[in-house]
Amino acid sequence: MHCPYCRGTDTRVLDSRVADDGGSIRRRRTCSSCSKRFTTIEQMQLTVLKRSGATEPFTREKAVAGVRKACKGRPVSEDDLACLGQAVEDALRLSGAAEIPAHEVGLAILGPLRALDEVAYLRFASVYRAFASADDFEREIAALRADRPTPQPTG
């Protein structure tokens, strides 16, 4: 660990605490060279296991990029996409696994996207689930309608 002030490599941990509900560790350190103190945060690195068998680090931006395409022309802001990306990453971290199969990332996207925009959800789901015909769309639309809350009569 390099000191951010003098770039010295001889640092000592003074205190360690679990943070973010166990998702990271906060460490208070001191530099032996300049005596300054600083904080580091260690976070578990999520890796995605692709269908080919290769692995790559999970990046929120890559997950959001696919969703951004599905949201093209829809009333979805960049802030909405950032919140969706955070929700997806949080869900994956809560699983407790360090290596996530690629299809699990897609599943983690579907729920928040469905709540955000149904049309974008259908676009994403059609690619993710490889819809082959209009019947696939009809089944998914029927499922969307069935899950909607029924309006209560007023009066």
C-alpha positions as CSV (number, residue, x, y, z in Angstrom):
1,M,0.0,0.0,0.0
2,H,1.5,3.4,-1.1
3,C,1.0,6.4,1.1
4,P,-1.1,9.0,-0.9
5,Y,1.1,11.8,0.6
6,C,4.7,10.7,0.1
7,R,4.3,7.5,-1.9
8,G,6.1,5.6,0.8
9,T,5.4,1.8,0.9
10,D,5.9,1.2,4.6
11,T,2.4,1.7,6.0
12,R,0.7,0.2,9.1
13,V,-2.9,-0.6,9.8
14,L,-4.2,1.1,12.9
15,D,-7.9,0.0,12.8
16,S,-10.1,-2.2,10.6
17,R,-13.9,-2.1,10.5
18,V,-16.5,-3.9,8.4
19,A,-18.5,-1.5,6.3
20,D,-21.5,-1.7,3.9
21,D,-23.1,-4.6,5.6
22,G,-20.0,-6.8,5.2
23,G,-19.4,-5.8,1.6
24,S,-16.2,-3.9,2.3
25,I,-13.6,-3.3,5.0
26,R,-12.5,0.2,6.0
27,R,-8.9,0.4,7.2
28,R,-7.3,3.4,9.0
29,R,-3.5,3.5,8.1
30,T,-0.4,5.5,9.0
31,C,2.7,6.0,7.0
32,S,6.0,5.2,8.7
33,S,7.9,7.7,6.5
34,C,5.8,10.9,6.8
35,S,3.5,9.9,9.8
36,K,0.3,11.0,8.0
37,R,-2.9,9.0,8.3
38,F,-5.2,7.9,5.6
39,T,-8.2,5.6,5.0
40,T,-8.5,2.7,2.6
41,I,-11.6,0.7,1.6
42,E,-11.3,-2.8,0.4
43,Q,-14.2,-4.2,-1.6
44,M,-14.8,-7.7,-2.9
45,Q,-14.1,-7.9,-6.6
46,L,-17.1,-9.4,-8.4
47,T,-16.2,-11.4,-11.5
48,V,-18.6,-12.5,-14.3
49,L,-18.3,-16.0,-15.6
50,K,-19.1,-15.8,-19.3
51,R,-20.7,-18.5,-21.4
52,S,-17.4,-19.2,-23.1
53,G,-15.8,-20.0,-19.7
54,A,-13.8,-16.8,-19.6
55,T,-14.1,-14.5,-16.6
56,E,-13.9,-10.7,-16.4
57,P,-14.4,-8.2,-13.6
58,F,-18.0,-7.0,-13.2
59,T,-18.4,-3.4,-14.3
60,R,-21.6,-1.5,-13.6
61,E,-21.1,0.6,-16.7
62,K,-21.2,-2.5,-19.0
63,A,-24.4,-3.7,-17.4
64,V,-25.9,-0.2,-17.8
65,A,-24.8,0.0,-21.4
66,G,-27.0,-2.9,-22.5
67,V,-29.9,-1.4,-20.6
68,R,-29.3,2.0,-22.2
69,K,-29.8,0.5,-25.6
70,A,-33.2,-0.9,-24.5
71,C,-34.2,2.5,-23.1
72,K,-33.4,4.4,-26.3
73,G,-36.3,6.8,-27.0
74,R,-37.9,6.1,-23.7
75,P,-38.4,8.6,-20.8
76,V,-35.5,7.2,-18.8
77,S,-32.8,9.5,-17.5
78,E,-29.1,8.9,-16.9
79,D,-29.9,9.1,-13.2
80,D,-32.5,6.4,-13.6
81,L,-29.9,4.2,-15.3
82,A,-27.3,5.0,-12.6
83,C,-29.8,3.9,-9.9
84,L,-30.6,0.8,-11.8
85,G,-26.9,0.0,-12.1
86,Q,-26.4,0.5,-8.4
87,A,-29.4,-1.8,-7.6
88,V,-28.0,-4.5,-9.9
89,E,-24.6,-4.3,-8.3
90,D,-26.1,-4.3,-4.8
91,A,-28.2,-7.4,-5.6
92,L,-25.2,-9.3,-7.0
93,R,-23.0,-8.4,-4.0
94,L,-25.8,-9.5,-1.6
95,S,-25.7,-12.9,-3.2
96,G,-22.3,-13.4,-1.5
97,A,-20.7,-15.1,-4.4
98,A,-17.5,-13.7,-5.8
99,E,-18.1,-15.2,-9.3
100,I,-21.4,-14.6,-10.9
101,P,-22.6,-16.4,-14.1
102,A,-23.4,-13.9,-16.9
103,H,-27.0,-15.0,-17.0
104,E,-27.4,-14.1,-13.3
105,V,-26.4,-10.5,-14.2
106,G,-29.2,-10.5,-16.8
107,L,-31.7,-11.8,-14.3
108,A,-30.6,-9.1,-11.8
109,I,-31.3,-6.4,-14.4
110,L,-34.7,-7.6,-15.4
111,G,-36.5,-6.8,-12.1
112,P,-35.4,-3.2,-11.6
113,L,-35.8,-2.5,-15.4
114,R,-39.4,-3.9,-15.3
115,A,-40.2,-1.4,-12.5
116,L,-38.4,1.4,-14.3
117,D,-40.0,1.1,-17.8
118,E,-42.1,-1.8,-19.2
119,V,-41.3,-1.1,-22.8
120,A,-37.5,-1.0,-22.2
121,Y,-38.0,-4.2,-20.1
122,L,-39.7,-5.9,-23.1
123,R,-36.9,-4.8,-25.4
124,F,-34.2,-6.1,-23.0
125,A,-36.1,-9.3,-22.2
126,S,-36.6,-10.1,-25.9
127,V,-32.9,-10.1,-26.5
128,Y,-31.9,-11.6,-23.2
129,R,-34.4,-14.4,-23.4
130,A,-34.0,-14.7,-27.2
131,F,-37.7,-14.3,-28.1
132,A,-38.3,-16.2,-31.3
133,S,-41.8,-15.1,-32.2
134,A,-44.6,-12.7,-31.5
135,D,-46.1,-15.3,-29.2
136,D,-43.1,-14.8,-26.9
137,F,-43.9,-11.1,-26.7
138,E,-47.6,-11.8,-26.1
139,R,-46.8,-14.2,-23.2
140,E,-44.5,-11.6,-21.6
141,I,-47.0,-8.8,-22.1
142,A,-49.7,-11.0,-20.5
143,A,-47.4,-11.6,-17.5
144,L,-46.8,-7.9,-17.2
145,R,-50.5,-7.2,-17.2
146,A,-51.2,-10.0,-14.7
147,D,-48.7,-8.6,-12.2
148,R,-50.1,-5.0,-12.3
149,P,-52.1,-4.0,-9.3
150,T,-55.8,-3.8,-10.0
151,P,-57.3,-0.4,-9.5
152,Q,-59.6,-0.1,-6.5
153,P,-63.0,1.5,-7.2
154,T,-63.5,4.9,-5.6
155,G,-66.7,6.0,-4.2
